[in-house]
């Protein structure tokens, strides 16, 4: 996922598959690769749960830093804000973020899917369409 005007950065958003009626709640993982106010790389990530057919989910954003390339050292993690995702379609999401703790403010941005993939064997379609198959 990308913000078209924001070059060289974006979001990885992964959602657990609906395997059966016993696999709820669903889990969403988000990784935001962006830059801080000084232009340094910034990696924020988080995970949350949600119910099938929900169109909104809030995720705490965790700053991941001071790691080691392919090493065993555990990186430092600090909660620095949150992001509220509102799914408008399988190709469009609006995101409201709050990152005051690290000086990046609060705003709403529109995310666009960079490319389309099949989900659980179905091309990009809404939940309702997939659940009736």
N, CA, C and O atoms as CSV, one atom per row, in Angstrom:
chain,resi,resn,atom,element,x,y,z
A,1,UNK,N,N,0.849,-1.163,0.000
A,1,UNK,CA,C,0.000,0.000,0.000
A,1,UNK,C,C,0.894,1.224,0.000
A,1,UNK,O,O,1.949,1.241,0.633
A,2,UNK,N,N,0.449,2.267,-0.731
A,2,UNK,CA,C,1.236,3.495,-0.834
A,2,UNK,C,C,0.340,4.718,-0.697
A,2,UNK,O,O,-0.875,4.659,-0.889
A,3,UNK,N,N,0.985,5.824,-0.361
A,3,UNK,CA,C,0.393,7.144,-0.478
A,3,UNK,C,C,1.050,7.693,-1.744
A,3,UNK,O,O,2.243,7.995,-1.721
A,4,UNK,N,N,0.304,7.832,-2.859
A,4,UNK,CA,C,0.925,8.133,-4.145
A,4,UNK,C,C,1.913,9.307,-4.138
A,4,UNK,O,O,2.906,9.284,-4.865
A,5,UNK,N,N,1.645,10.330,-3.322
A,5,UNK,CA,C,2.549,11.486,-3.309
A,5,UNK,C,C,3.795,11.265,-2.464
A,5,UNK,O,O,4.737,12.052,-2.556
A,6,UNK,N,N,3.831,10.237,-1.660
A,6,UNK,CA,C,4.940,9.988,-0.737
A,6,UNK,C,C,5.880,8.950,-1.351
A,6,UNK,O,O,5.627,7.747,-1.278
A,7,UNK,N,N,6.942,9.423,-1.944
A,7,UNK,CA,C,7.873,8.542,-2.656
A,7,UNK,C,C,8.730,7.727,-1.697
A,7,UNK,O,O,9.027,8.168,-0.586
A,8,UNK,N,N,9.118,6.554,-2.130
A,8,UNK,CA,C,10.085,5.706,-1.432
A,8,UNK,C,C,9.631,5.253,-0.048
A,8,UNK,O,O,10.460,5.055,0.841
A,9,UNK,N,N,8.335,5.088,0.141
A,9,UNK,CA,C,7.807,4.631,1.412
A,9,UNK,C,C,6.453,3.983,1.195
A,9,UNK,O,O,5.835,4.147,0.143
A,10,UNK,N,N,6.000,3.252,2.189
A,10,UNK,CA,C,4.705,2.609,2.043
A,10,UNK,C,C,4.379,1.698,3.201
A,10,UNK,O,O,5.088,1.667,4.206
A,11,UNK,N,N,3.295,0.955,3.049
A,11,UNK,CA,C,2.751,0.091,4.082
A,11,UNK,C,C,2.697,-1.346,3.582
A,11,UNK,O,O,2.382,-1.598,2.419
A,12,UNK,N,N,3.000,-2.267,4.455
A,12,UNK,CA,C,2.732,-3.677,4.233
A,12,UNK,C,C,1.597,-4.017,5.179
A,12,UNK,O,O,1.738,-3.862,6.392
A,13,UNK,N,N,0.481,-4.476,4.649
A,13,UNK,CA,C,-0.669,-4.828,5.479
A,13,UNK,C,C,-1.034,-6.276,5.169
A,13,UNK,O,O,-1.332,-6.627,4.027
A,14,UNK,N,N,-1.004,-7.109,6.208
A,14,UNK,CA,C,-1.338,-8.526,6.066
A,14,UNK,C,C,-2.515,-8.852,6.971
A,14,UNK,O,O,-2.584,-8.394,8.112
A,15,UNK,N,N,-3.437,-9.645,6.450
A,15,UNK,CA,C,-4.630,-10.038,7.202
A,15,UNK,C,C,-4.709,-11.555,7.206
A,15,UNK,O,O,-4.511,-12.193,6.172
A,16,UNK,N,N,-4.997,-12.133,8.365
A,16,UNK,CA,C,-5.125,-13.592,8.440
A,16,UNK,C,C,-6.282,-14.053,7.572
A,16,UNK,O,O,-7.247,-13.319,7.360
A,17,UNK,N,N,-6.175,-15.255,7.080
A,17,UNK,CA,C,-7.208,-15.833,6.234
A,17,UNK,C,C,-8.396,-16.293,7.076
A,17,UNK,O,O,-8.229,-16.637,8.247
A,18,UNK,N,N,-9.572,-16.302,6.498
A,18,UNK,CA,C,-10.754,-16.869,7.139
A,18,UNK,C,C,-10.752,-18.351,6.793
A,18,UNK,O,O,-11.087,-18.733,5.673
A,19,UNK,N,N,-10.374,-19.180,7.755
A,19,UNK,CA,C,-10.261,-20.614,7.492
A,19,UNK,C,C,-11.518,-21.374,7.869
A,19,UNK,O,O,-11.884,-22.348,7.211
A,20,UNK,N,N,-12.178,-20.929,8.926
A,20,UNK,CA,C,-13.400,-21.598,9.361
A,20,UNK,C,C,-14.127,-20.676,10.322
A,20,UNK,O,O,-13.618,-19.612,10.676
A,21,UNK,N,N,-15.305,-21.078,10.740
A,21,UNK,CA,C,-16.062,-20.262,11.692
A,21,UNK,C,C,-15.379,-20.220,13.053
A,21,UNK,O,O,-15.752,-19.409,13.900
A,22,UNK,N,N,-14.391,-21.073,13.278
A,22,UNK,CA,C,-13.680,-21.112,14.555
A,22,UNK,C,C,-12.402,-20.273,14.525
A,22,UNK,O,O,-11.692,-20.218,15.529
A,23,UNK,N,N,-12.094,-19.625,13.418
A,23,UNK,CA,C,-10.825,-18.906,13.294
A,23,UNK,C,C,-10.940,-17.416,13.618
A,23,UNK,O,O,-10.061,-16.637,13.249
A,24,UNK,N,N,-11.998,-17.018,14.293
A,24,UNK,CA,C,-12.151,-15.614,14.662
A,24,UNK,C,C,-11.561,-15.380,16.032
A,24,UNK,O,O,-11.566,-16.325,16.820
A,25,UNK,N,N,-11.049,-14.210,16.401
A,25,UNK,CA,C,-11.033,-13.019,15.553
A,25,UNK,C,C,-9.904,-13.078,14.529
A,25,UNK,O,O,-8.955,-13.848,14.670
A,26,UNK,N,N,-10.027,-12.258,13.509
A,26,UNK,CA,C,-8.989,-12.134,12.496
A,26,UNK,C,C,-7.871,-11.247,13.029
A,26,UNK,O,O,-8.094,-10.433,13.925
A,27,UNK,N,N,-6.683,-11.402,12.485
A,27,UNK,CA,C,-5.526,-10.622,12.903
A,27,UNK,C,C,-5.030,-9.810,11.719
A,27,UNK,O,O,-4.955,-10.311,10.597
A,28,UNK,N,N,-4.687,-8.535,11.981
A,28,UNK,CA,C,-4.092,-7.683,10.960
A,28,UNK,C,C,-2.715,-7.253,11.457
A,28,UNK,O,O,-2.554,-6.897,12.625
A,29,UNK,N,N,-1.724,-7.286,10.570
A,29,UNK,CA,C,-0.372,-6.821,10.857
A,29,UNK,C,C,-0.059,-5.702,9.890
A,29,UNK,O,O,-0.357,-5.801,8.699
A,30,UNK,N,N,0.544,-4.628,10.398
A,30,UNK,CA,C,0.890,-3.476,9.574
A,30,UNK,C,C,2.346,-3.116,9.823
A,30,UNK,O,O,2.799,-3.100,10.967
A,31,UNK,N,N,3.068,-2.831,8.770
A,31,UNK,CA,C,4.420,-2.295,8.857
A,31,UNK,C,C,4.466,-1.050,7.978
A,31,UNK,O,O,4.123,-1.104,6.797
A,32,UNK,N,N,4.891,0.070,8.556
A,32,UNK,CA,C,4.944,1.359,7.842
A,32,UNK,C,C,6.403,1.744,7.723
A,32,UNK,O,O,7.064,2.032,8.721
A,33,UNK,N,N,6.900,1.748,6.501
A,33,UNK,CA,C,8.275,2.145,6.229
A,33,UNK,C,C,8.236,3.561,5.683
A,33,UNK,O,O,7.737,3.808,4.585
A,34,UNK,N,N,8.774,4.490,6.472
A,34,UNK,CA,C,8.687,5.906,6.131
A,34,UNK,C,C,9.950,6.613,6.617
A,34,UNK,O,O,10.991,5.973,6.765
A,35,UNK,N,N,9.879,7.912,6.868
A,35,UNK,CA,C,11.021,8.705,7.311
A,35,UNK,C,C,10.605,9.603,8.460
A,35,UNK,O,O,9.460,10.051,8.523
A,36,UNK,N,N,11.546,9.870,9.378
A,36,UNK,CA,C,11.254,10.787,10.471
A,36,UNK,C,C,11.405,12.228,9.990
A,36,UNK,O,O,11.670,12.461,8.810
A,37,UNK,N,N,11.239,13.189,10.886
A,37,UNK,CA,C,11.282,14.606,10.495
A,37,UNK,C,C,12.676,15.058,10.059
A,37,UNK,O,O,12.811,16.130,9.470
A,38,UNK,N,N,13.720,14.261,10.338
A,38,UNK,CA,C,15.081,14.582,9.895
A,38,UNK,C,C,15.464,13.834,8.622
A,38,UNK,O,O,16.591,13.974,8.147
A,39,UNK,N,N,14.550,13.043,8.061
A,39,UNK,CA,C,14.830,12.293,6.837
A,39,UNK,C,C,15.457,10.936,7.063
A,39,UNK,O,O,15.865,10.278,6.106
A,40,UNK,N,N,15.545,10.499,8.316
A,40,UNK,CA,C,16.098,9.172,8.620
A,40,UNK,C,C,15.032,8.101,8.439
A,40,UNK,O,O,13.853,8.368,8.671
A,41,UNK,N,N,15.421,6.889,8.027
A,41,UNK,CA,C,14.441,5.812,7.881
A,41,UNK,C,C,13.703,5.568,9.195
A,41,UNK,O,O,14.294,5.626,10.273
A,42,UNK,N,N,12.416,5.297,9.089
A,42,UNK,CA,C,11.565,5.062,10.251
A,42,UNK,C,C,10.710,3.834,9.966
A,42,UNK,O,O,10.013,3.781,8.952
A,43,UNK,N,N,10.761,2.844,10.861
A,43,UNK,CA,C,9.998,1.618,10.711
A,43,UNK,C,C,9.029,1.540,11.874
A,43,UNK,O,O,9.436,1.430,13.031
A,44,UNK,N,N,7.735,1.600,11.557
A,44,UNK,CA,C,6.677,1.466,12.552
A,44,UNK,C,C,5.899,0.202,12.232
A,44,UNK,O,O,5.680,-0.115,11.063
A,45,UNK,N,N,5.481,-0.520,13.259
A,45,UNK,CA,C,4.707,-1.725,13.014
A,45,UNK,C,C,3.687,-1.912,14.122
A,45,UNK,O,O,3.760,-1.260,15.163
A,46,UNK,N,N,2.742,-2.801,13.891
A,46,UNK,CA,C,1.740,-3.101,14.906
A,46,UNK,C,C,0.796,-4.181,14.420
A,46,UNK,O,O,0.768,-4.524,13.238
A,47,UNK,N,N,0.027,-4.709,15.351
A,47,UNK,CA,C,-0.947,-5.748,15.030
A,47,UNK,C,C,-2.175,-5.546,15.901
A,47,UNK,O,O,-2.095,-4.970,16.987
A,48,UNK,N,N,-3.307,-6.023,15.416
A,48,UNK,CA,C,-4.550,-5.934,16.159
A,48,UNK,C,C,-5.473,-7.042,15.677
A,48,UNK,O,O,-5.184,-7.728,14.697
A,49,UNK,N,N,-6.576,-7.205,16.373
A,49,UNK,CA,C,-7.592,-8.165,15.953
A,49,UNK,C,C,-8.844,-7.409,15.532
A,49,UNK,O,O,-9.055,-6.259,15.919
A,50,UNK,N,N,-9.668,-8.073,14.734
A,50,UNK,CA,C,-10.934,-7.491,14.301
A,50,UNK,C,C,-11.865,-8.627,13.913
A,50,UNK,O,O,-11.435,-9.769,13.751
A,51,UNK,N,N,-13.127,-8.308,13.767
A,51,UNK,CA,C,-14.121,-9.313,13.402
A,51,UNK,C,C,-14.402,-9.269,11.908
A,51,UNK,O,O,-14.253,-8.231,11.265
A,52,UNK,N,N,-14.808,-10.404,11.372
A,52,UNK,CA,C,-15.176,-10.486,9.961
A,52,UNK,C,C,-16.241,-9.439,9.656
A,52,UNK,O,O,-17.171,-9.249,10.441
A,53,UNK,N,N,-16.111,-8.770,8.534
A,53,UNK,CA,C,-17.004,-7.722,8.034
A,53,UNK,C,C,-16.776,-6.359,8.682
A,53,UNK,O,O,-17.425,-5.394,8.278
A,54,UNK,N,N,-15.880,-6.231,9.677
A,54,UNK,CA,C,-15.535,-4.904,10.196
A,54,UNK,C,C,-14.839,-4.113,9.101
A,54,UNK,O,O,-14.072,-4.676,8.320
A,55,UNK,N,N,-15.098,-2.821,9.038
A,55,UNK,CA,C,-14.403,-1.988,8.066
A,55,UNK,C,C,-13.427,-1.037,8.752
A,55,UNK,O,O,-12.718,-0.290,8.078
A,56,UNK,N,N,-13.381,-1.055,10.095
A,56,UNK,CA,C,-12.476,-0.192,10.847
A,56,UNK,C,C,-11.669,-1.018,11.836
A,56,UNK,O,O,-12.179,-1.959,12.444
A,57,UNK,N,N,-10.393,-0.649,11.987
A,57,UNK,CA,C,-9.540,-1.290,12.980
A,57,UNK,C,C,-8.509,-0.268,13.455
A,57,UNK,O,O,-7.969,0.500,12.659
A,58,UNK,N,N,-8.244,-0.269,14.761
A,58,UNK,CA,C,-7.214,0.606,15.325
A,58,UNK,C,C,-6.016,-0.239,15.725
A,58,UNK,O,O,-6.160,-1.313,16.310
A,59,UNK,N,N,-4.824,0.266,15.397
A,59,UNK,CA,C,-3.585,-0.466,15.649
A,59,UNK,C,C,-2.613,0.463,16.367
A,59,UNK,O,O,-2.366,1.577,15.906
A,60,UNK,N,N,-2.054,0.009,17.501
A,60,UNK,CA,C,-0.975,0.749,18.146
A,60,UNK,C,C,0.251,0.668,17.253
A,60,UNK,O,O,0.558,-0.396,16.715
A,61,UNK,N,N,0.957,1.789,17.091
A,61,UNK,CA,C,2.165,1.821,16.279
A,61,UNK,C,C,3.389,1.726,17.181
A,61,UNK,O,O,3.534,2.474,18.148
A,62,UNK,N,N,4.250,0.799,16.842
A,62,UNK,CA,C,5.452,0.533,17.622
A,62,UNK,C,C,6.668,0.926,16.796
A,62,UNK,O,O,6.809,0.507,15.647
A,63,UNK,N,N,7.547,1.734,17.388
A,63,UNK,CA,C,8.811,2.114,16.761
A,63,UNK,C,C,9.805,0.989,16.995
A,63,UNK,O,O,10.035,0.585,18.135
A,64,UNK,N,N,10.388,0.485,15.926
A,64,UNK,CA,C,11.378,-0.581,16.006
A,64,UNK,C,C,12.718,0.032,15.613
A,64,UNK,O,O,12.868,0.558,14.510
A,65,UNK,N,N,13.694,-0.041,16.526
A,65,UNK,CA,C,15.000,0.568,16.242
A,65,UNK,C,C,16.113,-0.163,16.972
A,65,UNK,O,O,15.867,-0.999,17.841
A,66,UNK,N,N,17.335,0.168,16.604
A,66,UNK,CA,C,18.545,-0.354,17.229
A,66,UNK,C,C,18.639,-1.867,17.119
A,66,UNK,O,O,18.964,-2.559,18.084
A,67,UNK,N,N,18.348,-2.365,15.925
A,67,UNK,CA,C,18.465,-3.799,15.678
A,67,UNK,C,C,19.819,-4.143,15.095
A,67,UNK,O,O,20.727,-3.312,15.071
A,68,UNK,N,N,19.949,-5.358,14.630
A,68,UNK,CA,C,21.201,-5.848,14.089
A,68,UNK,C,C,20.911,-6.617,12.800
A,68,UNK,O,O,20.068,-7.514,12.799
A,69,UNK,N,N,21.584,-6.288,11.722
A,69,UNK,CA,C,21.380,-6.954,10.441
A,69,UNK,C,C,21.665,-8.445,10.562
A,69,UNK,O,O,22.786,-8.848,10.870
A,70,UNK,N,N,20.642,-9.259,10.319
A,70,UNK,CA,C,20.729,-10.723,10.339
A,70,UNK,C,C,21.376,-11.263,11.607
A,70,UNK,O,O,21.971,-12.341,11.591
A,71,UNK,N,N,21.264,-10.523,12.701
A,71,UNK,CA,C,21.869,-10.951,13.958
A,71,UNK,C,C,20.840,-11.458,14.939
A,71,UNK,O,O,19.653,-11.545,14.623
A,72,UNK,N,N,21.294,-11.790,16.120
A,72,UNK,CA,C,20.423,-12.331,17.155
A,72,UNK,C,C,19.960,-11.268,18.146
A,72,UNK,O,O,19.113,-11.542,18.996
A,73,UNK,N,N,20.505,-10.063,18.046
A,73,UNK,CA,C,20.140,-8.985,18.967
A,73,UNK,C,C,18.677,-8.585,18.755
A,73,UNK,O,O,18.249,-8.357,17.623
A,74,UNK,N,N,17.919,-8.502,19.839
A,74,UNK,CA,C,16.519,-8.078,19.751
A,74,UNK,C,C,16.474,-6.552,19.641
A,74,UNK,O,O,17.116,-5.851,20.425
A,75,UNK,N,N,15.720,-6.043,18.673
A,75,UNK,CA,C,15.569,-4.599,18.479
A,75,UNK,C,C,14.736,-4.006,19.616
A,75,UNK,O,O,13.937,-4.705,20.238
A,76,UNK,N,N,14.929,-2.717,19.881
A,76,UNK,CA,C,14.117,-2.003,20.873
A,76,UNK,C,C,12.765,-1.666,20.259
A,76,UNK,O,O,12.677,-1.319,19.081
A,77,UNK,N,N,11.711,-1.769,21.067
A,77,UNK,CA,C,10.350,-1.471,20.616
A,77,UNK,C,C,9.697,-0.511,21.605
A,77,UNK,O,O,9.748,-0.720,22.817
A,78,UNK,N,N,9.066,0.572,21.057
A,78,UNK,CA,C,8.384,1.564,21.878
A,78,UNK,C,C,7.070,1.941,21.203
A,78,UNK,O,O,7.061,2.246,20.010
A,79,UNK,N,N,5.955,1.927,21.944
A,79,UNK,CA,C,4.675,2.389,21.402
A,79,UNK,C,C,4.767,3.910,21.256
A,79,UNK,O,O,5.043,4.613,22.227
A,80,UNK,N,N,4.533,4.420,20.031
A,80,UNK,CA,C,4.689,5.853,19.764
A,80,UNK,C,C,3.420,6.517,19.237
A,80,UNK,O,O,3.416,7.726,19.005
A,81,UNK,N,N,2.348,5.760,19.045
A,81,UNK,CA,C,1.110,6.340,18.532
A,81,UNK,C,C,0.155,5.259,18.090
A,81,UNK,O,O,0.228,4.117,18.545
A,82,UNK,N,N,-0.751,5.635,17.189
A,82,UNK,CA,C,-1.719,4.660,16.678
A,82,UNK,C,C,-2.172,5.072,15.284
A,82,UNK,O,O,-1.949,6.193,14.829
A,83,UNK,N,N,-2.812,4.119,14.633
A,83,UNK,CA,C,-3.369,4.358,13.307
A,83,UNK,C,C,-4.739,3.680,13.253
A,83,UNK,O,O,-4.900,2.543,13.696
A,84,UNK,N,N,-5.704,4.383,12.714
A,84,UNK,CA,C,-7.058,3.854,12.535
A,84,UNK,C,C,-7.246,3.643,11.033
A,84,UNK,O,O,-7.201,4.597,10.257
A,85,UNK,N,N,-7.456,2.395,10.630
A,85,UNK,CA,C,-7.687,2.081,9.218
A,85,UNK,C,C,-9.180,1.970,8.959
A,85,UNK,O,O,-9.905,1.333,9.722
A,86,UNK,N,N,-9.630,2.589,7.887
A,86,UNK,CA,C,-11.018,2.461,7.446
A,86,UNK,C,C,-10.981,1.919,6.025
A,86,UNK,O,O,-10.544,2.607,5.102
A,87,UNK,N,N,-11.442,0.684,5.852
A,87,UNK,CA,C,-11.413,0.027,4.550
A,87,UNK,C,C,-12.618,0.481,3.741
A,87,UNK,O,O,-13.765,0.275,4.139
A,88,UNK,N,N,-12.342,1.103,2.598
A,88,UNK,CA,C,-13.396,1.581,1.718
A,88,UNK,C,C,-13.676,0.568,0.612
A,88,UNK,O,O,-14.812,0.434,0.158
A,89,UNK,N,N,-12.645,-0.136,0.186
A,89,UNK,CA,C,-12.759,-1.205,-0.798
A,89,UNK,C,C,-11.477,-2.024,-0.699
A,89,UNK,O,O,-10.589,-1.692,0.086
A,90,UNK,N,N,-11.377,-3.078,-1.482
A,90,UNK,CA,C,-10.171,-3.887,-1.418
A,90,UNK,C,C,-8.963,-3.174,-2.015
A,90,UNK,O,O,-7.847,-3.685,-1.934
A,91,UNK,N,N,-9.166,-2.003,-2.611
A,91,UNK,CA,C,-8.062,-1.253,-3.193
A,91,UNK,C,C,-7.865,0.128,-2.564
A,91,UNK,O,O,-6.938,0.844,-2.941
A,92,UNK,N,N,-8.726,0.516,-1.607
A,92,UNK,CA,C,-8.628,1.843,-1.000
A,92,UNK,C,C,-8.876,1.775,0.501
A,92,UNK,O,O,-9.843,1.172,0.966
A,93,UNK,N,N,-7.970,2.413,1.246
A,93,UNK,CA,C,-8.081,2.512,2.693
A,93,UNK,C,C,-7.781,3.952,3.089
A,93,UNK,O,O,-6.856,4.559,2.549
A,94,UNK,N,N,-8.546,4.507,4.018
A,94,UNK,CA,C,-8.144,5.776,4.622
A,94,UNK,C,C,-7.539,5.449,5.974
A,94,UNK,O,O,-7.981,4.529,6.662
A,95,UNK,N,N,-6.526,6.210,6.343
A,95,UNK,CA,C,-5.813,5.979,7.596
A,95,UNK,C,C,-5.683,7.285,8.356
A,95,UNK,O,O,-5.208,8.286,7.821
A,96,UNK,N,N,-6.106,7.263,9.600
A,96,UNK,CA,C,-5.916,8.400,10.494
A,96,UNK,C,C,-4.829,7.991,11.477
A,96,UNK,O,O,-4.975,7.007,12.203
A,97,UNK,N,N,-3.739,8.752,11.496
A,97,UNK,CA,C,-2.643,8.406,12.396
A,97,UNK,C,C,-2.418,9.504,13.432
A,97,UNK,O,O,-2.731,10.674,13.209
A,98,UNK,N,N,-1.870,9.090,14.566
A,98,UNK,CA,C,-1.472,10.005,15.632
A,98,UNK,C,C,-0.067,9.610,16.039
A,98,UNK,O,O,0.152,8.533,16.595
A,99,UNK,N,N,0.894,10.500,15.755
A,99,UNK,CA,C,2.299,10.246,16.058
A,99,UNK,C,C,2.929,11.443,16.773
A,99,UNK,O,O,4.079,11.796,16.515
A,100,UNK,N,N,2.167,12.058,17.668
A,100,UNK,CA,C,2.645,13.221,18.423
A,100,UNK,C,C,3.908,12.895,19.226
A,100,UNK,O,O,4.798,13.737,19.346
A,101,UNK,N,N,3.990,11.680,19.775
A,101,UNK,CA,C,5.107,11.302,20.642
A,101,UNK,C,C,6.465,11.395,19.939
A,101,UNK,O,O,7.493,11.563,20.594
A,102,UNK,N,N,6.468,11.285,18.613
A,102,UNK,CA,C,7.732,11.383,17.869
A,102,UNK,C,C,7.745,12.593,16.931
A,102,UNK,O,O,8.525,12.651,15.980
A,103,UNK,N,N,6.863,13.556,17.220
A,103,UNK,CA,C,6.878,14.823,16.501
A,103,UNK,C,C,6.349,14.801,15.082
A,103,UNK,O,O,6.674,15.686,14.291
A,104,UNK,N,N,5.534,13.803,14.740
A,104,UNK,CA,C,5.014,13.715,13.369
A,104,UNK,C,C,3.535,14.049,13.274
A,104,UNK,O,O,2.936,13.907,12.208
A,105,UNK,N,N,2.934,14.493,14.382
A,105,UNK,CA,C,1.577,15.020,14.351
A,105,UNK,C,C,0.480,14.001,14.150
A,105,UNK,O,O,0.632,12.809,14.416
A,106,UNK,N,N,-0.642,14.528,13.666
A,106,UNK,CA,C,-1.858,13.763,13.432
A,106,UNK,C,C,-2.393,14.147,12.066
A,106,UNK,O,O,-2.389,15.326,11.711
A,107,UNK,N,N,-2.852,13.172,11.293
A,107,UNK,CA,C,-3.385,13.487,9.967
A,107,UNK,C,C,-4.189,12.292,9.462
A,107,UNK,O,O,-4.205,11.224,10.074
A,108,UNK,N,N,-4.857,12.503,8.328
A,108,UNK,CA,C,-5.555,11.440,7.625
A,108,UNK,C,C,-4.962,11.348,6.232
A,108,UNK,O,O,-4.768,12.359,5.558
A,109,UNK,N,N,-4.678,10.129,5.811
A,109,UNK,CA,C,-4.097,9.901,4.490
A,109,UNK,C,C,-4.893,8.824,3.765
A,109,UNK,O,O,-5.540,7.988,4.395
A,110,UNK,N,N,-4.839,8.852,2.452
A,110,UNK,CA,C,-5.493,7.842,1.621
A,110,UNK,C,C,-4.437,6.863,1.131
A,110,UNK,O,O,-3.431,7.260,0.541
A,111,UNK,N,N,-4.676,5.574,1.383
A,111,UNK,CA,C,-3.759,4.531,0.935
A,111,UNK,C,C,-4.322,3.870,-0.312
A,111,UNK,O,O,-5.526,3.638,-0.419
A,112,UNK,N,N,-3.440,3.573,-1.245
A,112,UNK,CA,C,-3.813,2.912,-2.490
A,112,UNK,C,C,-3.033,1.613,-2.604
A,112,UNK,O,O,-1.827,1.573,-2.362
A,113,UNK,N,N,-3.729,0.567,-2.971
A,113,UNK,CA,C,-3.076,-0.730,-3.150
A,113,UNK,C,C,-2.115,-0.634,-4.318
A,113,UNK,O,O,-2.492,-0.192,-5.403
A,114,UNK,N,N,-0.874,-1.046,-4.101
A,114,UNK,CA,C,0.143,-0.943,-5.132
A,114,UNK,C,C,-0.060,-1.970,-6.242
A,114,UNK,O,O,0.115,-1.660,-7.420
A,115,UNK,N,N,-0.428,-3.183,-5.864
A,115,UNK,CA,C,-0.743,-4.205,-6.854
A,115,UNK,C,C,-1.782,-5.137,-6.269
A,115,UNK,O,O,-1.995,-5.161,-5.057
A,116,UNK,N,N,-2.418,-5.892,-7.116
A,116,UNK,CA,C,-3.526,-6.741,-6.720
A,116,UNK,C,C,-3.064,-8.187,-6.640
A,116,UNK,O,O,-2.337,-8.675,-7.505
A,117,UNK,N,N,-3.497,-8.856,-5.590
A,117,UNK,CA,C,-3.207,-10.281,-5.449
A,117,UNK,C,C,-4.510,-10.999,-5.133
A,117,UNK,O,O,-5.489,-10.379,-4.716
A,118,UNK,N,N,-4.513,-12.292,-5.333
A,118,UNK,CA,C,-5.674,-13.068,-4.921
A,118,UNK,C,C,-5.631,-13.267,-3.413
A,118,UNK,O,O,-4.556,-13.378,-2.824
A,119,UNK,N,N,-6.804,-13.313,-2.795
A,119,UNK,CA,C,-6.917,-13.577,-1.373
A,119,UNK,C,C,-7.789,-14.816,-1.207
A,119,UNK,O,O,-8.933,-14.847,-1.661
A,120,UNK,N,N,-7.249,-15.816,-0.565
A,120,UNK,CA,C,-7.971,-17.069,-0.342
A,120,UNK,C,C,-8.568,-17.618,-1.634
A,120,UNK,O,O,-9.665,-18.177,-1.634
A,121,UNK,N,N,-7.830,-17.452,-2.741
A,121,UNK,CA,C,-8.284,-17.995,-4.014
A,121,UNK,C,C,-9.235,-17.110,-4.783
A,121,UNK,O,O,-9.699,-17.497,-5.855
A,122,UNK,N,N,-9.540,-15.931,-4.269
A,122,UNK,CA,C,-10.444,-15.001,-4.944
A,122,UNK,C,C,-9.692,-13.733,-5.319
A,122,UNK,O,O,-8.889,-13.238,-4.528
A,123,UNK,N,N,-9.938,-13.199,-6.510
A,123,UNK,CA,C,-9.334,-11.913,-6.846
A,123,UNK,C,C,-9.908,-10.822,-5.947
A,123,UNK,O,O,-10.907,-11.039,-5.261
A,124,UNK,N,N,-9.289,-9.678,-5.952
A,124,UNK,CA,C,-9.688,-8.554,-5.105
A,124,UNK,C,C,-11.192,-8.315,-5.180
A,124,UNK,O,O,-11.705,-7.798,-6.173
A,125,UNK,N,N,-11.881,-8.696,-4.125
A,125,UNK,CA,C,-13.325,-8.508,-4.014
A,125,UNK,C,C,-13.633,-8.158,-2.568
A,125,UNK,O,O,-12.792,-8.348,-1.689
A,126,UNK,N,N,-14.806,-7.659,-2.322
A,126,UNK,CA,C,-15.169,-7.333,-0.949
A,126,UNK,C,C,-15.482,-8.602,-0.156
A,126,UNK,O,O,-15.712,-9.664,-0.735
A,127,UNK,N,N,-15.489,-8.481,1.182
A,127,UNK,CA,C,-15.759,-9.615,2.065
A,127,UNK,C,C,-17.055,-10.328,1.712
A,127,UNK,O,O,-17.095,-11.556,1.646
A,128,UNK,N,N,-18.102,-9.568,1.488
A,128,UNK,CA,C,-19.404,-10.180,1.267
A,128,UNK,C,C,-19.371,-11.083,0.049
A,128,UNK,O,O,-19.930,-12.180,0.079
A,129,UNK,N,N,-18.723,-10.642,-1.027
A,129,UNK,CA,C,-18.630,-11.456,-2.224
A,129,UNK,C,C,-17.876,-12.744,-1.938
A,129,UNK,O,O,-18.296,-13.813,-2.382
A,130,UNK,N,N,-16.757,-12.665,-1.195
A,130,UNK,CA,C,-15.964,-13.871,-0.886
A,130,UNK,C,C,-16.714,-14.812,0.029
A,130,UNK,O,O,-16.622,-16.029,-0.125
A,131,UNK,N,N,-17.465,-14.263,0.991
A,131,UNK,CA,C,-18.108,-15.126,1.978
A,131,UNK,C,C,-19.274,-15.930,1.408
A,131,UNK,O,O,-19.705,-16.902,2.028
A,132,UNK,N,N,-19.790,-15.548,0.245
A,132,UNK,CA,C,-20.900,-16.275,-0.358
A,132,UNK,C,C,-20.451,-17.358,-1.326
A,132,UNK,O,O,-21.279,-17.996,-1.976
A,133,UNK,N,N,-19.149,-17.568,-1.423
A,133,UNK,CA,C,-18.627,-18.617,-2.312
A,133,UNK,C,C,-18.335,-19.861,-1.534
A,133,UNK,O,O,-17.888,-20.856,-2.105
